[in-house]
Amino acid sequence: MFERLPSGERSVLVHIGIGEPADEDQLSEFRHLTTSAGAEPAGVLTAVRQRPDPRYFAGSGKVEEIAALVEAEQAELVIFDNALSPSQERNLEKALKCRVIDRTGLILDVFAQRARTFEGMLQVELAQLRHLSTRLVRGWTHLERQKGGIGLRGPGETQLETDRRLLGKRISVLRDRLEKVDRQREQGRRSRKKAEVPTLSLVGYTNAGKSTLFNRLTAADVYAADQLFATLDPTLRRIELPTGPLVLADTVGFISHLPHELVAAFRSTLQETVEADLLLHVIDAANPLRDQQMAEVEKVLEQIGAHSVPRINLFNKIDQLPGVTPHVDRDSEGGAERIWLSGMDGEGIDLLLEELGRRFSQDSIPRRFVLCAGDGRLRALLFESGEVLSETPVPEGGSELVVRLPERLWRRLLKQEEALGERLRSETVA
């Protein structure tokens, strides 16, 4: 596990822009992320390079400048707002004579502090161990050389191999436990599909106001605060509408350069987003970087396979935008594309609920399917997705099914079974 940053640890912050300098908003987010981890920024240094230096990431002159600031401020830690390789971290620590962590290590530490549930702690520990496994040599520099003589051969190799083996065993245990949790989540998803309860998932950049909006919609008491990753553990709550119940999921917020270790570790949690019937993309409308933040969210959705799930963009925090009132921007077919609202004071929530009621008010429609003998997989999908009203054998050796399917599940089945093409044809039954 990672060493937790002690509260108030004095830190020098370094941002190396590749090809372009950092703007003030990026540096502000970096400082906010650092204080969220419990560190105390003692100074900030920036630089621009066309490409990273293979030895230090920063140039040798900038490393000397960082070392001078560390000594002047009596800093105990240097944090880079970049992803460093294990060798770059080690080289920087030798040159600066203090601990060095990169953006990935910083985000992992914040996640470790925010995790509260058993699943969340397992996911964070798995991500940490994956990251740590590439940096084991740091703790055994006194054993890194082979020494000659009887009784002195190979201690470094033995120690490192032992540590890697222990880490590998722990990672395997964590994966097994998370697979068990994932199976339990999958059972819940199947039950909701069977009961025809639509699932909505809140996604968005961290600190966009997802948890505040979640509490407003569900009357829940999920922790919400003006800080990065205030909510880490996923929460599901039921919403009762006149047209029927919905299930709303509040998920972890995204951030630029989200570590791959976290995306991999949280894949089972993010599966709620992939399997959702509708994504509610919460956007901080008052943030000047909202376009960049929307692009970062799209990148993560693409990475986890949720880019094709239907969505509505919720432009939140309009209470901070003078002259902006709650309203709905509709697409060419009349569907809501953007809803402007405020989760803090509730303005525009009625517009969102009205749109959700309209989207999920379709009645179930009976459909007739004629399957051949080799369509066992498709038959199982129809039994899982809808209510089978009748099944009649046909002379060719297959069967004719009449299945009651909500329109949204029919559209999902079409998308899921796109490869079947013409074979997934049906006709509605009067």
PEJOPE-V9839 format. One record per backbone hydrogen bond with DSSP energy under -0.5 kcal/mol. NH is the residue of the N-H (numbers start at 0). CO is the residue of the C=O. E is the energy in kcal/mol with one decimal. If there is no record, write none. Layout:
BEGIN
nh=NH co=CO e=E
nh=NH co=CO e=E
END
This chain:
BEGIN
nh=7 co=37 e=-3.1
nh=8 co=5 e=-2.0
nh=8 co=37 e=-0.7
nh=10 co=39 e=-2.3
nh=11 co=76 e=-2.4
nh=12 co=10 e=-0.5
nh=12 co=42 e=-3.0
nh=13 co=78 e=-2.6
nh=14 co=44 e=-2.4
nh=16 co=14 e=-0.7
nh=16 co=46 e=-3.2
nh=18 co=16 e=-0.9
nh=18 co=48 e=-2.5
nh=26 co=22 e=-1.9
nh=27 co=23 e=-2.2
nh=28 co=24 e=-2.1
nh=29 co=25 e=-2.1
nh=30 co=26 e=-2.6
nh=31 co=27 e=-2.4
nh=32 co=28 e=-2.6
nh=33 co=29 e=-2.1
nh=34 co=30 e=-2.6
nh=35 co=31 e=-1.9
nh=36 co=32 e=-1.0
nh=36 co=33 e=-0.6
nh=37 co=34 e=-1.1
nh=38 co=33 e=-1.8
nh=39 co=8 e=-3.0
nh=40 co=38 e=-0.6
nh=41 co=10 e=-3.9
nh=42 co=10 e=-0.8
nh=44 co=12 e=-2.7
nh=46 co=14 e=-1.7
nh=48 co=16 e=-2.8
nh=52 co=56 e=-2.4
nh=56 co=52 e=-2.3
nh=57 co=55 e=-2.3
nh=62 co=58 e=-2.1
nh=63 co=59 e=-1.8
nh=64 co=60 e=-1.7
nh=65 co=61 e=-2.5
nh=66 co=62 e=-2.5
nh=67 co=63 e=-2.0
nh=68 co=64 e=-1.9
nh=69 co=65 e=-2.6
nh=70 co=66 e=-2.1
nh=71 co=67 e=-2.4
nh=72 co=68 e=-2.5
nh=73 co=69 e=-0.7
nh=74 co=69 e=-2.0
nh=75 co=9 e=-2.1
nh=76 co=9 e=-1.1
nh=77 co=98 e=-2.1
nh=78 co=11 e=-2.6
nh=79 co=77 e=-0.5
nh=79 co=100 e=-2.4
nh=80 co=13 e=-3.0
nh=83 co=81 e=-0.7
nh=88 co=84 e=-2.3
nh=89 co=85 e=-2.1
nh=90 co=86 e=-2.6
nh=91 co=87 e=-2.4
nh=92 co=88 e=-2.3
nh=93 co=89 e=-2.0
nh=94 co=90 e=-2.1
nh=95 co=91 e=-3.0
nh=96 co=92 e=-1.8
nh=97 co=92 e=-0.6
nh=98 co=75 e=-1.0
nh=100 co=77 e=-2.2
nh=102 co=81 e=-2.1
nh=105 co=101 e=-2.0
nh=106 co=102 e=-2.6
nh=107 co=103 e=-2.4
nh=108 co=104 e=-1.8
nh=109 co=105 e=-2.0
nh=110 co=106 e=-2.5
nh=111 co=107 e=-2.2
nh=112 co=108 e=-1.6
nh=113 co=109 e=-1.5
nh=114 co=110 e=-1.9
nh=120 co=116 e=-2.3
nh=121 co=117 e=-2.0
nh=122 co=118 e=-2.5
nh=123 co=119 e=-2.3
nh=124 co=120 e=-2.4
nh=125 co=121 e=-2.3
nh=126 co=122 e=-2.0
nh=127 co=123 e=-2.6
nh=128 co=124 e=-2.7
nh=129 co=125 e=-2.1
nh=130 co=126 e=-1.9
nh=131 co=127 e=-2.9
nh=132 co=128 e=-2.1
nh=133 co=130 e=-0.9
nh=134 co=131 e=-2.2
nh=137 co=134 e=-1.3
nh=138 co=135 e=-1.4
nh=139 co=136 e=-1.4
nh=140 co=137 e=-0.7
nh=142 co=139 e=-1.8
nh=143 co=140 e=-1.0
nh=146 co=151 e=-0.9
nh=151 co=148 e=-1.8
nh=157 co=153 e=-2.0
nh=158 co=154 e=-2.5
nh=159 co=155 e=-2.5
nh=160 co=156 e=-2.5
nh=161 co=157 e=-2.3
nh=162 co=158 e=-2.4
nh=163 co=159 e=-2.7
nh=164 co=160 e=-2.3
nh=165 co=161 e=-2.4
nh=166 co=162 e=-2.7
nh=167 co=163 e=-2.6
nh=168 co=164 e=-2.2
nh=169 co=165 e=-2.2
nh=170 co=166 e=-2.7
nh=171 co=167 e=-2.0
nh=172 co=168 e=-2.1
nh=173 co=169 e=-2.5
nh=174 co=170 e=-2.4
nh=175 co=171 e=-2.1
nh=176 co=172 e=-2.2
nh=177 co=173 e=-2.6
nh=178 co=174 e=-2.3
nh=179 co=175 e=-1.7
nh=180 co=176 e=-2.0
nh=181 co=177 e=-2.6
nh=182 co=178 e=-2.2
nh=183 co=179 e=-1.7
nh=184 co=180 e=-2.2
nh=185 co=181 e=-2.5
nh=186 co=182 e=-1.9
nh=187 co=183 e=-1.7
nh=188 co=184 e=-2.4
nh=189 co=185 e=-2.5
nh=190 co=186 e=-2.2
nh=191 co=187 e=-2.1
nh=192 co=188 e=-2.3
nh=193 co=189 e=-2.6
nh=194 co=190 e=-2.1
nh=195 co=192 e=-1.3
nh=196 co=191 e=-2.9
nh=197 co=195 e=-0.7
nh=197 co=244 e=-0.6
nh=199 co=246 e=-3.4
nh=200 co=277 e=-2.0
nh=201 co=248 e=-3.1
nh=202 co=200 e=-0.5
nh=202 co=279 e=-2.1
nh=204 co=281 e=-0.6
nh=205 co=253 e=-3.3
nh=207 co=204 e=-1.3
nh=212 co=208 e=-2.0
nh=213 co=209 e=-2.7
nh=214 co=210 e=-2.6
nh=215 co=211 e=-1.9
nh=216 co=212 e=-2.2
nh=217 co=213 e=-2.2
nh=218 co=214 e=-1.8
nh=226 co=224 e=-2.0
nh=229 co=226 e=-1.0
nh=231 co=229 e=-0.5
nh=234 co=249 e=-1.6
nh=236 co=247 e=-2.3
nh=238 co=245 e=-3.1
nh=240 co=238 e=-0.7
nh=240 co=243 e=-1.3
nh=243 co=240 e=-1.9
nh=245 co=238 e=-2.5
nh=246 co=197 e=-2.4
nh=247 co=236 e=-3.2
nh=248 co=199 e=-2.5
nh=249 co=234 e=-2.9
nh=250 co=201 e=-1.1
nh=250 co=248 e=-0.6
nh=252 co=230 e=-0.7
nh=253 co=203 e=-2.2
nh=257 co=254 e=-0.9
nh=261 co=258 e=-0.6
nh=262 co=258 e=-1.8
nh=263 co=259 e=-2.5
nh=264 co=260 e=-2.3
nh=265 co=261 e=-2.7
nh=266 co=263 e=-1.1
nh=269 co=265 e=-3.0
nh=270 co=266 e=-0.7
nh=271 co=268 e=-1.6
nh=272 co=269 e=-0.9
nh=273 co=269 e=-1.6
nh=274 co=270 e=-2.6
nh=275 co=272 e=-0.8
nh=276 co=198 e=-2.5
nh=277 co=198 e=-1.2
nh=278 co=309 e=-2.7
nh=279 co=200 e=-2.8
nh=280 co=278 e=-0.7
nh=280 co=311 e=-2.0
nh=281 co=202 e=-3.1
nh=281 co=279 e=-0.9
nh=282 co=313 e=-3.0
nh=284 co=282 e=-1.3
nh=284 co=315 e=-1.9
nh=286 co=283 e=-1.5
nh=289 co=286 e=-1.7
nh=292 co=288 e=-2.5
nh=293 co=289 e=-2.5
nh=294 co=290 e=-1.9
nh=295 co=291 e=-2.0
nh=296 co=292 e=-2.1
nh=297 co=293 e=-2.1
nh=298 co=294 e=-1.8
nh=299 co=295 e=-1.8
nh=300 co=296 e=-2.5
nh=301 co=297 e=-2.2
nh=302 co=298 e=-2.0
nh=303 co=299 e=-2.1
nh=304 co=300 e=-0.6
nh=304 co=301 e=-0.6
nh=305 co=300 e=-3.0
nh=306 co=300 e=-0.7
nh=308 co=305 e=-1.3
nh=311 co=278 e=-2.4
nh=312 co=336 e=-2.0
nh=313 co=280 e=-3.2
nh=313 co=311 e=-0.6
nh=314 co=312 e=-0.7
nh=314 co=338 e=-2.2
nh=315 co=282 e=-2.7
nh=315 co=313 e=-1.2
nh=317 co=340 e=-1.6
nh=319 co=316 e=-1.8
nh=320 co=317 e=-1.7
nh=321 co=319 e=-0.6
nh=323 co=320 e=-1.8
nh=324 co=322 e=-0.5
nh=326 co=339 e=-0.8
nh=328 co=337 e=-3.3
nh=329 co=327 e=-0.6
nh=330 co=334 e=-2.7
nh=333 co=330 e=-1.7
nh=336 co=328 e=-3.0
nh=337 co=328 e=-2.0
nh=338 co=312 e=-2.4
nh=339 co=326 e=-2.8
nh=340 co=314 e=-2.3
nh=340 co=338 e=-0.6
nh=341 co=346 e=-2.8
nh=345 co=341 e=-1.4
nh=348 co=345 e=-1.6
nh=351 co=347 e=-1.6
nh=352 co=348 e=-2.6
nh=353 co=349 e=-2.2
nh=354 co=350 e=-1.9
nh=355 co=351 e=-2.4
nh=356 co=352 e=-2.4
nh=357 co=353 e=-1.9
nh=358 co=354 e=-2.4
nh=359 co=355 e=-2.0
nh=360 co=357 e=-0.9
nh=364 co=404 e=-2.6
nh=366 co=402 e=-2.8
nh=367 co=426 e=-3.3
nh=368 co=400 e=-3.2
nh=370 co=368 e=-0.6
nh=370 co=398 e=-3.0
nh=374 co=371 e=-1.7
nh=378 co=374 e=-2.3
nh=379 co=375 e=-2.2
nh=380 co=376 e=-2.0
nh=381 co=377 e=-2.2
nh=382 co=378 e=-2.2
nh=383 co=379 e=-2.0
nh=384 co=380 e=-2.5
nh=385 co=381 e=-2.1
nh=386 co=403 e=-2.1
nh=387 co=385 e=-0.7
nh=388 co=386 e=-0.7
nh=388 co=401 e=-3.0
nh=389 co=401 e=-1.3
nh=391 co=399 e=-2.7
nh=393 co=397 e=-1.5
nh=396 co=393 e=-2.1
nh=398 co=370 e=-2.0
nh=399 co=391 e=-3.5
nh=400 co=368 e=-3.0
nh=400 co=398 e=-0.5
nh=401 co=389 e=-2.3
nh=402 co=366 e=-3.0
nh=402 co=400 e=-0.6
nh=403 co=386 e=-3.3
nh=404 co=364 e=-2.3
nh=404 co=402 e=-0.7
nh=406 co=362 e=-0.5
nh=409 co=405 e=-2.1
nh=410 co=406 e=-2.3
nh=411 co=407 e=-2.0
nh=412 co=408 e=-2.5
nh=413 co=409 e=-2.1
nh=414 co=410 e=-2.0
nh=415 co=411 e=-3.0
nh=416 co=412 e=-2.4
nh=417 co=414 e=-1.1
nh=419 co=416 e=-1.7
nh=420 co=416 e=-0.6
nh=420 co=417 e=-1.1
nh=422 co=419 e=-2.2
nh=423 co=420 e=-1.5
nh=424 co=422 e=-1.3
nh=426 co=367 e=-1.5
nh=428 co=365 e=-2.5
nh=429 co=427 e=-0.5
END
